[in-house]
Amino acid sequence: MSPAYAGVDLGGTSIATVVVSAGGTIMGADRRPTPRRSQLDEVPATIAGSVHAAIVDAACDPTDVVGIGIGCPGQVDRTAGTFGNASTLPDWPDSFPLAAEVSSHLSRPVVLDNDVRLAVAAEISSGSGRAFPSFLGVFLGTGVGAGLVLDGELWLGRGNAGEFGHMVVDFEVDARPCSCGRTGCVQAYAGRAGMEAAARAAADAGRTTALFDLMEFGDRDRLTSSIWERSVRGGDPLAQELVATAARALGAALGSTVNLVDVDGVILGGGLAVALGETFREAVASAMAERVLASSVPPVRLTALGDLSGAVGAAMLAAQAD
């Protein structure tokens, strides 16, 4: 038997799953919506269903999949197999035994770690991070997370390093509120949840937009990355304005970060950055360059793993734990 491992990226909008061979090749994948806030107790069963579907897509013997890794937002206790305090899952309890719950569905060992930490690990080993001894990996989804890599190693600080999404870029009294309870954070401007809140406020104030028509037509209960991409590409003025604001906010925070740690490069990942693509990357890079003091501005690249960095990193975690 050749062992394989499943990796799951639990996001505020979707659950992405891959099955990866022992050699690191993606064999199969699945993606499905994260249960609505009123149905968060269904998350373990939904993850189990996604793993089963990815195994079918991989066309491998189910018994070959010997371990499962899950990347979770918020604070993770790997030893206990619990996580909580996830701002992108606001109704989630402070501590939930996700590893044990998913393991009971799949009868396999399950290990957890922070989603962004795993995504950055995947970038180091098999993604765009291979080109840089040091880099900042920023991942845009429902929220905004990051990981700082120095000399090839992920910097953990005292345990909470990488909270890039909560760098403050707006100090005005009317700065956007963030899910952390503060105002003016990058996440409030460049995370899907913050962007959606701003879009709703603008629509309620009379701005014309097709964003919510696309959401209803697609039977979604939130503005997904693909809706933002379609709206920008279709010329929706409000969508274009909010995405441009997101790029400026990211650029401001990235410029400050580069001035502090002088990394070799920046990697943009996550569903929103991948969907918005090269045009968005260029806008972020331009906004960052305006604020970098060094004569040489580090390159900004999109992830080489698409929006599967977190799932691939989670599969790598399962392999390491085997």
KOLRO-415124 format. One line per 8 residues: their letters; for each residue x, y, z of C-alpha. Coordinates in nm, 2 decimals, always signed. Example, Ala and Ser with C-alpha at 12.3 -4.5 7.8 and 13.67 -1.06 7.14 Angstrom:
2
AS) +1.23:-0.45:+0.78; +1.37:-0.11:+0.71
END
This chain:
322
MSPAYAGV) +0.00:+0.00:+0.00; +0.13:+0.35:-0.09; +0.01:+0.59:+0.18; -0.18:+0.90:+0.10; -0.30:+1.19:+0.31; -0.60:+1.42:+0.31; -0.57:+1.79:+0.38; -0.86:+2.02:+0.46
DLGGTSIA) -0.87:+2.40:+0.46; -1.16:+2.51:+0.68; -1.25:+2.86:+0.56; -1.53:+3.10:+0.65; -1.69:+3.05:+0.31; -1.57:+2.71:+0.18; -1.41:+2.39:+0.28; -1.13:+2.28:+0.04
TVVVSAGG) -0.99:+1.93:+0.05; -0.71:+1.75:-0.13; -0.57:+1.40:-0.13; -0.19:+1.40:-0.16; +0.05:+1.12:-0.23; +0.34:+1.05:+0.00; +0.55:+1.22:-0.27; +0.35:+1.54:-0.25
TIMGADRR) +0.14:+1.50:-0.57; -0.22:+1.62:-0.56; -0.43:+1.32:-0.65; -0.78:+1.44:-0.59; -0.97:+1.74:-0.46; -1.31:+1.86:-0.34; -1.47:+2.20:-0.25; -1.80:+2.27:-0.08
PTPRRSQL) -1.96:+2.56:+0.11; -1.89:+2.59:+0.48; -2.22:+2.54:+0.67; -2.40:+2.86:+0.75; -2.36:+3.02:+1.08; -2.68:+2.86:+1.21; -2.55:+2.52:+1.11; -2.19:+2.52:+1.24
DEVPATIA) -2.26:+2.19:+1.43; -2.26:+2.03:+1.08; -1.90:+2.12:+1.01; -1.74:+1.79:+1.12; -1.98:+1.59:+0.90; -1.93:+1.83:+0.61; -1.55:+1.79:+0.64; -1.59:+1.41:+0.64
GSVHAAIV) -1.81:+1.43:+0.33; -1.55:+1.64:+0.15; -1.27:+1.40:+0.24; -1.48:+1.11:+0.10; -1.54:+1.31:-0.22; -1.17:+1.39:-0.26; -1.08:+1.02:-0.22; -1.33:+0.94:-0.49
DAACDPTD) -1.18:+1.21:-0.71; -0.83:+1.06:-0.65; -0.95:+0.72:-0.76; -0.74:+0.56:-0.49; -0.82:+0.28:-0.25; -0.98:+0.46:+0.06; -0.76:+0.25:+0.29; -0.46:+0.42:+0.13
VVGIGIGC) -0.56:+0.75:+0.30; -0.40:+0.70:+0.64; -0.42:+1.04:+0.80; -0.60:+1.37:+0.78; -0.48:+1.72:+0.85; -0.71:+2.02:+0.90; -0.61:+2.39:+0.88; -0.84:+2.60:+1.10
PGQVDRTA) -0.87:+2.97:+1.15; -0.82:+3.12:+1.50; -0.63:+2.96:+1.79; -0.54:+2.60:+1.76; -0.43:+2.36:+2.03; -0.26:+2.08:+1.83; -0.21:+1.86:+2.14; -0.58:+1.87:+2.24
GTFGNAST) -0.71:+1.88:+1.88; -0.92:+2.18:+1.94; -0.96:+2.53:+1.80; -1.16:+2.84:+1.87; -1.17:+3.22:+1.87; -1.20:+3.22:+1.49; -1.31:+3.57:+1.37; -1.41:+3.42:+1.03
LPDWPDSF) -1.64:+3.18:+1.21; -1.80:+3.42:+1.45; -2.05:+3.18:+1.61; -1.78:+2.91:+1.67; -1.72:+2.82:+2.04; -1.40:+2.92:+2.22; -1.28:+2.56:+2.21; -1.42:+2.28:+1.99
PLAAEVSS) -1.27:+1.93:+1.97; -1.27:+1.92:+1.59; -1.00:+1.65:+1.55; -1.20:+1.40:+1.76; -1.53:+1.49:+1.59; -1.39:+1.44:+1.24; -1.20:+1.13:+1.34; -1.52:+0.97:+1.47
HLSRPVVL) -1.67:+1.02:+1.12; -1.36:+0.89:+0.93; -1.20:+0.64:+1.17; -0.86:+0.79:+1.09; -0.62:+1.00:+1.29; -0.68:+1.38:+1.25; -0.44:+1.66:+1.33; -0.50:+2.03:+1.34
DNDVRLAV) -0.30:+2.35:+1.30; -0.36:+2.71:+1.21; -0.47:+2.75:+0.84; -0.23:+3.03:+0.74; +0.06:+2.86:+0.91; +0.00:+2.55:+0.70; -0.05:+2.75:+0.38; +0.29:+2.92:+0.44
AAEISSGS) +0.45:+2.58:+0.50; +0.32:+2.46:+0.17; +0.45:+2.77:-0.01; +0.80:+2.70:+0.15; +0.81:+2.34:+0.03; +0.63:+2.34:-0.30; +0.49:+2.69:-0.38; +0.62:+3.03:-0.47
GRAFPSFL) +0.81:+3.06:-0.15; +1.08:+2.83:-0.29; +1.23:+3.14:-0.47; +1.27:+3.34:-0.15; +1.49:+3.29:+0.16; +1.26:+3.52:+0.34; +0.91:+3.63:+0.25; +0.57:+3.74:+0.38
GVFLGTGV) +0.28:+3.52:+0.27; -0.05:+3.70:+0.28; -0.37:+3.50:+0.23; -0.70:+3.67:+0.15; -1.03:+3.50:+0.21; -1.31:+3.57:+0.45; -1.04:+3.74:+0.66; -0.68:+3.82:+0.61
GAGLVLDG) -0.39:+3.61:+0.75; -0.02:+3.60:+0.70; +0.30:+3.42:+0.78; +0.65:+3.56:+0.80; +0.93:+3.34:+0.69; +1.29:+3.43:+0.78; +1.59:+3.23:+0.65; +1.35:+2.95:+0.54
ELWLGRGN) +1.18:+2.92:+0.88; +0.83:+3.03:+0.98; +0.86:+3.30:+1.25; +0.61:+3.21:+1.53; +0.71:+3.48:+1.78; +0.54:+3.40:+2.12; +0.27:+3.21:+1.94; +0.07:+3.48:+1.77
AGEFGHMV) +0.30:+3.61:+1.50; +0.14:+3.67:+1.16; -0.17:+3.87:+1.25; -0.11:+4.09:+0.95; -0.49:+4.12:+0.90; -0.51:+4.33:+1.22; -0.24:+4.58:+1.13; -0.42:+4.92:+1.14
VDFEVDAR) -0.43:+5.12:+0.81; -0.71:+5.36:+0.89; -0.71:+5.58:+1.21; -1.01:+5.79:+1.12; -1.31:+5.80:+1.35; -1.53:+5.65:+1.08; -1.28:+5.36:+1.00; -1.44:+5.03:+0.91
PCSCGRTG) -1.51:+4.80:+1.20; -1.32:+4.47:+1.21; -1.45:+4.13:+1.34; -1.18:+4.16:+1.61; -1.38:+4.44:+1.77; -1.14:+4.72:+1.67; -1.15:+4.95:+1.37; -0.93:+5.03:+1.07
CVQAYAGR) -0.77:+4.68:+1.04; -0.64:+4.56:+0.70; -0.89:+4.27:+0.73; -1.18:+4.52:+0.73; -1.07:+4.65:+0.39; -0.93:+4.34:+0.22; -1.11:+4.05:+0.36; -1.43:+3.93:+0.19
AGMEAAAR) -1.64:+3.98:+0.51; -1.53:+4.34:+0.55; -1.57:+4.41:+0.18; -1.92:+4.26:+0.18; -2.02:+4.47:+0.48; -1.90:+4.79:+0.30; -2.08:+4.68:-0.01; -2.41:+4.63:+0.18
AAADAGRT) -2.37:+4.97:+0.35; -2.32:+5.14:+0.01; -2.61:+4.96:-0.14; -2.84:+5.05:+0.15; -2.73:+5.41:+0.09; -2.85:+5.40:-0.27; -2.54:+5.29:-0.46; -2.61:+5.07:-0.76
TALFDLME) -2.44:+4.73:-0.78; -2.49:+4.39:-0.93; -2.30:+4.22:-0.65; -2.60:+4.10:-0.45; -2.80:+4.00:-0.77; -2.51:+3.77:-0.86; -2.51:+3.63:-0.50; -2.89:+3.55:-0.51
FGDRDRLT) -2.87:+3.42:-0.87; -2.59:+3.18:-0.76; -2.79:+3.08:-0.44; -2.51:+3.20:-0.22; -2.56:+3.36:+0.13; -2.24:+3.57:+0.10; -2.02:+3.74:-0.16; -1.78:+3.47:-0.27
SSIWERSV) -1.44:+3.54:-0.44; -1.59:+3.44:-0.78; -1.87:+3.70:-0.74; -1.61:+3.97:-0.67; -1.41:+3.87:-0.97; -1.71:+3.86:-1.21; -1.83:+4.19:-1.08; -1.49:+4.36:-1.13
RGGDPLAQ) -1.44:+4.21:-1.47; -1.80:+4.31:-1.57; -1.73:+4.68:-1.48; -1.94:+4.71:-1.16; -1.83:+5.05:-1.02; -1.89:+4.96:-0.66; -1.70:+4.63:-0.68; -1.41:+4.80:-0.86
ELVATAAR) -1.40:+5.07:-0.60; -1.39:+4.83:-0.31; -1.13:+4.61:-0.47; -0.91:+4.91:-0.54; -0.95:+5.01:-0.18; -0.85:+4.66:-0.07; -0.54:+4.68:-0.29; -0.44:+5.02:-0.14
ALGAALGS) -0.49:+4.89:+0.22; -0.28:+4.58:+0.15; -0.01:+4.79:-0.01; +0.01:+5.03:+0.28; +0.04:+4.74:+0.53; +0.29:+4.56:+0.31; +0.50:+4.87:+0.27; +0.53:+4.91:+0.64
TVNLVDVD) +0.61:+4.54:+0.69; +0.88:+4.55:+0.43; +1.03:+4.86:+0.59; +1.06:+4.67:+0.91; +1.18:+4.32:+0.81; +1.32:+4.38:+0.46; +1.20:+4.04:+0.32; +1.31:+3.91:-0.02
GVILGGGL) +0.95:+3.88:-0.15; +0.58:+3.88:-0.09; +0.34:+3.61:-0.18; -0.04:+3.67:-0.22; -0.27:+3.37:-0.18; -0.61:+3.27:-0.07; -0.93:+3.25:-0.27; -0.99:+3.62:-0.32
AVALGETF) -0.63:+3.70:-0.44; -0.63:+3.40:-0.67; -0.97:+3.50:-0.82; -0.88:+3.86:-0.87; -0.55:+3.75:-1.03; -0.27:+3.94:-1.20; -0.44:+4.28:-1.22; -0.50:+4.28:-0.84
REAVASAM) -0.14:+4.17:-0.78; -0.01:+4.46:-0.98; -0.23:+4.71:-0.79; -0.11:+4.57:-0.46; +0.26:+4.58:-0.57; +0.22:+4.94:-0.69; +0.07:+5.05:-0.37; +0.34:+4.87:-0.17
AERVLASS) +0.62:+5.02:-0.38; +0.50:+5.37:-0.30; +0.58:+5.31:+0.07; +0.90:+5.11:+0.06; +1.21:+5.31:+0.16; +1.47:+5.07:+0.02; +1.60:+5.13:-0.33; +1.52:+4.77:-0.42
VPPVRLTA) +1.15:+4.68:-0.38; +1.08:+4.31:-0.33; +0.87:+4.13:-0.59; +0.50:+4.05:-0.52; +0.39:+3.71:-0.66; +0.08:+3.51:-0.66; +0.09:+3.17:-0.50; +0.19:+2.88:-0.73
LGDLSGAV) -0.06:+2.65:-0.55; -0.37:+2.84:-0.65; -0.62:+2.85:-0.36; -0.51:+2.51:-0.23; -0.21:+2.62:-0.03; -0.39:+2.56:+0.30; -0.52:+2.22:+0.21; -0.18:+2.11:+0.07
GAAMLAAQ) -0.01:+2.23:+0.39; -0.27:+2.04:+0.60; -0.20:+1.71:+0.40; +0.18:+1.77:+0.47; +0.09:+1.80:+0.84; -0.09:+1.47:+0.83; +0.21:+1.31:+0.66; +0.45:+1.45:+0.92
AD) +0.23:+1.31:+1.20; +0.21:+0.96:+1.05
END
